[in-house]
Amino acid sequence: LDKCPQQIDIPSCMEQANALFEENKRVSEVFK
């Protein structure tokens, strides 16, 4: 159980979520 696929996948998922979050922030700035 050294390298579980899920554990490897979590960082990339976090990066995608963070990128989406940043984009949503930018969009909401435009609509203010």
C-alpha positions as CSV (number, residue, x, y, z in Angstrom):
1,L,0.0,0.0,0.0
2,D,3.0,2.3,-0.6
3,K,1.5,4.0,-3.6
4,C,-2.3,4.0,-3.8
5,P,-3.6,5.5,-7.1
6,Q,-6.1,7.6,-5.2
7,Q,-3.3,9.2,-3.2
8,I,-1.4,10.1,-6.4
9,D,-4.6,11.5,-7.9
10,I,-5.5,13.8,-5.0
11,P,-2.9,16.5,-5.8
12,S,-3.9,16.8,-9.4
13,C,-7.6,17.0,-8.3
14,M,-6.7,19.7,-5.8
15,E,-4.8,21.6,-8.5
16,Q,-7.9,21.4,-10.8
17,A,-10.2,22.5,-8.0
18,N,-7.9,25.4,-7.2
19,A,-7.7,26.5,-10.8
20,L,-11.5,26.4,-11.0
21,F,-11.7,28.4,-7.8
22,E,-9.3,31.1,-9.1
23,E,-11.2,31.4,-12.3
24,N,-14.5,31.7,-10.5
25,K,-13.0,34.5,-8.4
26,R,-11.9,36.3,-11.5
27,V,-15.4,35.9,-13.1
28,S,-17.1,37.2,-9.9
29,E,-14.7,40.2,-9.9
30,V,-15.9,41.0,-13.4
31,F,-19.5,40.8,-12.5
32,K,-19.2,43.1,-9.4
